[in-house]
Amino acid sequence: MLTLTYRYRIYPSAPQEVQMLEWLETCRRLYNYAVRERKDWINSRKCDVNACSLQSEYIIPADTPYPDYYKQKKALTEAKKSNPQ
Protein backbone atom coordinates (compact mmCIF):
# COMPACT_ATOMS: atom_id res chain seq x y z
CA MET A 1 0.00 0.00 0.00
CA LEU A 2 1.32 3.40 -0.97
CA THR A 3 0.75 6.39 1.28
CA LEU A 4 0.84 9.80 -0.32
CA THR A 5 1.53 13.03 1.48
CA TYR A 6 0.26 16.33 0.19
CA ARG A 7 1.58 19.73 1.19
CA TYR A 8 -0.35 22.89 0.52
CA ARG A 9 0.97 26.40 0.87
CA ILE A 10 -1.41 28.99 2.19
CA TYR A 11 -1.18 32.72 1.87
CA PRO A 12 -3.44 34.17 4.55
CA SER A 13 -4.38 37.80 4.68
CA ALA A 14 -3.32 39.85 7.71
CA PRO A 15 -6.57 39.28 9.69
CA GLN A 16 -6.48 35.56 8.89
CA GLU A 17 -2.87 35.36 10.04
CA VAL A 18 -3.77 37.03 13.33
CA GLN A 19 -6.64 34.57 13.83
CA MET A 20 -4.40 31.57 13.10
CA LEU A 21 -1.78 32.81 15.54
CA GLU A 22 -4.48 33.14 18.22
CA TRP A 23 -5.57 29.55 17.56
CA LEU A 24 -2.00 28.29 17.82
CA GLU A 25 -1.46 30.22 21.05
CA THR A 26 -4.66 28.77 22.53
CA CYS A 27 -3.62 25.24 21.55
CA ARG A 28 -0.15 25.75 23.02
CA ARG A 29 -1.54 27.00 26.32
CA LEU A 30 -4.04 24.14 26.61
CA TYR A 31 -1.38 21.54 25.84
CA ASN A 32 1.10 23.01 28.32
CA TYR A 33 -1.61 23.21 31.00
CA ALA A 34 -2.52 19.54 30.49
CA VAL A 35 1.13 18.44 30.65
CA ARG A 36 1.71 20.54 33.79
CA GLU A 37 -1.39 19.05 35.42
CA ARG A 38 -0.09 15.51 34.82
CA LYS A 39 3.45 16.35 35.96
CA ASP A 40 2.16 17.98 39.14
CA TRP A 41 0.10 14.90 39.94
CA ILE A 42 3.10 12.61 39.39
CA ASN A 43 5.45 14.84 41.41
CA SER A 44 2.99 14.92 44.29
CA ARG A 45 3.31 11.15 44.65
CA LYS A 46 7.07 10.72 44.18
CA CYS A 47 8.52 11.19 47.65
CA ASP A 48 8.45 8.70 50.53
CA VAL A 49 6.01 9.42 53.32
CA ASN A 50 8.77 9.61 55.93
CA ALA A 51 10.95 11.91 53.81
CA CYS A 52 8.52 14.54 52.49
CA SER A 53 9.23 18.18 53.11
CA LEU A 54 6.14 20.23 53.93
CA GLN A 55 7.63 23.34 52.35
CA SER A 56 8.80 22.06 48.98
CA GLU A 57 6.43 19.21 48.08
CA TYR A 58 3.31 19.46 45.97
CA ILE A 59 0.15 19.45 48.05
CA ILE A 60 -2.49 17.58 46.06
CA PRO A 61 -5.11 15.52 47.93
CA ALA A 62 -4.30 11.80 48.00
CA ASP A 63 -7.68 10.80 46.58
CA THR A 64 -7.30 13.00 43.49
CA PRO A 65 -7.44 10.68 40.45
CA TYR A 66 -4.76 10.73 37.78
CA PRO A 67 -5.65 13.37 35.14
CA ASP A 68 -5.72 11.03 32.15
CA TYR A 69 -6.78 11.96 28.63
CA TYR A 70 -10.49 11.37 29.20
CA LYS A 71 -10.70 13.39 32.42
CA GLN A 72 -8.84 16.27 30.81
CA LYS A 73 -11.03 16.04 27.72
CA LYS A 74 -14.17 16.28 29.86
CA ALA A 75 -12.73 19.22 31.83
CA LEU A 76 -11.91 21.00 28.55
CA THR A 77 -15.51 20.65 27.38
CA GLU A 78 -16.77 22.11 30.65
CA ALA A 79 -14.24 24.95 30.46
CA LYS A 80 -15.36 25.83 26.93
CA LYS A 81 -18.97 26.13 28.12
CA SER A 82 -18.07 28.37 31.04
CA ASN A 83 -15.50 30.50 29.14
CA PRO A 84 -16.56 30.98 25.52
CA GLN A 85 -13.89 32.77 23.54
Secondary structure, DSSP 4 states (H G I P E B T S, - for coil): -------------HHHHHHHHHHHHHHHHHHHHHHHHHHHHHHTTSS-GGG--TTTS----TTPPP--HHHHHHHHHHHHHHS--
